[in-house]
Amino acid sequence: MNYADVVEKRRAINVFDVDRDVPDDVLQQMIELAAKAPSSFNLQPWNVVVLRDAADKARLRSLAWDQPKVTEAPVVFIVLADRDGWKEGHPTVERNWQEMLDAGMMTDDQRDWFLNAAKTLYNWGSEADLAFAAKNAGFFGMGLMYAATSLGLETHPMDGFDHEGVRKEFNIPDNYWIPMLLAVGYLRPGQDVFPPKWRKGYEDIVVAF
Ligand SMILES: Cc1cc2nc3c(=O)[nH]c(=O)nc-3n(C[C@H](O)[C@H](O)[C@H](O)COP(=O)(O)O)c2cc1C
């Protein structure tokens, strides 16, 4: 499938095959393909909680507007955006720094410059670190959906859920914001997908001020 095929084929699917599981290796491939998404300073402030267990999905469904796809899909992701993912001492920040040193992209004397650049952008209030986390994790989320399509899977993103309820129920630390839940699986056999929905066109999207 080329890129256009993937984009055209991806749909938010409401009806999943309850009898067909997603193999672990396919799920891993999906996540690792999505992780090729770009991110600010390559900080990759995203994580995923993977739910497969029926009882876990039932707990999630009760906090997600009782949407049937939460329990019908074999796998549901709680996608996480890490608001702390730019801070000095954060494991990914330190790994990123070491990787850049090892690759010869940075030298030791540039560490303060590097850390200060992130602070300037993201250390001026809760709006800044939420924006940092949400935009980068959003790209990852999109990557998950396109990767899934390319692997023959179907998905459905959801923000119809009680954010704080889900965070507490699944013991998710409060540095994380949850940009979406993502149901993953296969279309139920015999089920038609709705025709593609309308999209804004070029003229609607391009603006000048
Ligand atoms: C961030 C996000 C949150 C969404 N939340 C829900 C949701 O809670 N429930 C739902 O039925 N659809 C949800 N959708 C699906 C959209 O309604 C759907 O993507 C849109 O109508 C376009 O349809 P398509 O994805 O099939 O092209 C969400 C989509 C996104 C991107």
The ligand as an SDF file (V2000), in Angstrom:
LIG
                    3D

 31 33  0  0  0  0  0  0  0  0999 V2000
   -9.0920   12.8760   18.5900 C   0  0  0  0  0  0  0  0  0  0  0  0
  -10.3140   12.1820   18.0730 C   0  0  0  0  0  0  0  0  0  0  0  0
  -11.3210   11.8420   18.9500 C   0  0  0  0  0  0  0  0  0  0  0  0
  -12.4590   11.1670   18.5090 C   0  0  0  0  0  0  0  0  0  0  0  0
  -13.3820   10.7460   19.4260 N   0  0  0  0  0  0  0  0  0  0  0  0
  -14.3930    9.9430   19.0300 C   0  0  0  0  0  0  0  0  0  0  0  0
  -15.2590    9.3360   19.9890 C   0  0  0  0  0  0  0  0  0  0  0  0
  -15.0810    9.4830   21.2080 O   0  0  0  0  0  0  0  0  0  0  0  0
  -16.2630    8.5550   19.5470 N   0  0  0  0  0  0  0  0  0  0  0  0
  -16.4800    8.3310   18.2080 C   0  0  0  0  0  0  0  0  0  0  0  0
  -17.4200    7.6030   17.8740 O   0  0  0  0  0  0  0  0  0  0  0  0
  -15.6520    8.8760   17.2760 N   0  0  0  0  0  0  0  0  0  0  0  0
  -14.6140    9.6470   17.6580 C   0  0  0  0  0  0  0  0  0  0  0  0
  -13.7170   10.1300   16.7220 N   0  0  0  0  0  0  0  0  0  0  0  0
  -13.8640    9.7090   15.3190 C   0  0  0  0  0  0  0  0  0  0  0  0
  -14.2870   10.8340   14.3800 C   0  0  0  0  0  0  0  0  0  0  0  0
  -15.6540   11.1070   14.5350 O   0  0  0  0  0  0  0  0  0  0  0  0
  -13.9250   10.4360   12.9500 C   0  0  0  0  0  0  0  0  0  0  0  0
  -12.5420   10.2760   12.8460 O   0  0  0  0  0  0  0  0  0  0  0  0
  -14.4050   11.4900   11.9480 C   0  0  0  0  0  0  0  0  0  0  0  0
  -15.8080   11.5510   11.9400 O   0  0  0  0  0  0  0  0  0  0  0  0
  -13.9270   11.2130   10.5240 C   0  0  0  0  0  0  0  0  0  0  0  0
  -14.2900    9.9150   10.1190 O   0  0  0  0  0  0  0  0  0  0  0  0
  -13.1750    8.9240    9.5330 P   0  0  0  0  0  0  0  0  0  0  0  0
  -12.1030    8.8040   10.6090 O   0  0  0  0  0  0  0  0  0  0  0  0
  -13.8590    7.6070    9.3080 O   0  0  0  0  0  0  0  0  0  0  0  0
  -12.6450    9.5270    8.2850 O   0  0  0  0  0  0  0  0  0  0  0  0
  -12.6010   10.8550   17.1400 C   0  0  0  0  0  0  0  0  0  0  0  0
  -11.5790   11.2250   16.2480 C   0  0  0  0  0  0  0  0  0  0  0  0
  -10.4530   11.8610   16.7100 C   0  0  0  0  0  0  0  0  0  0  0  0
   -9.3470   12.1810   15.7400 C   0  0  0  0  0  0  0  0  0  0  0  0
  1  2  1  0
  2  3  1  0
  2 30  2  0
  3  4  2  0
  4  5  1  0
  4 28  1  0
  5  6  2  0
  6  7  1  0
  6 13  1  0
  7  8  2  0
  7  9  1  0
  9 10  1  0
 10 11  2  0
 10 12  1  0
 12 13  2  0
 13 14  1  0
 14 15  1  0
 14 28  1  0
 15 16  1  0
 16 17  1  0
 16 18  1  0
 18 19  1  0
 18 20  1  0
 20 21  1  0
 20 22  1  0
 22 23  1  0
 23 24  1  0
 24 25  2  0
 24 26  1  0
 24 27  1  0
 28 29  2  0
 29 30  1  0
 30 31  1  0
M  END
$$$$
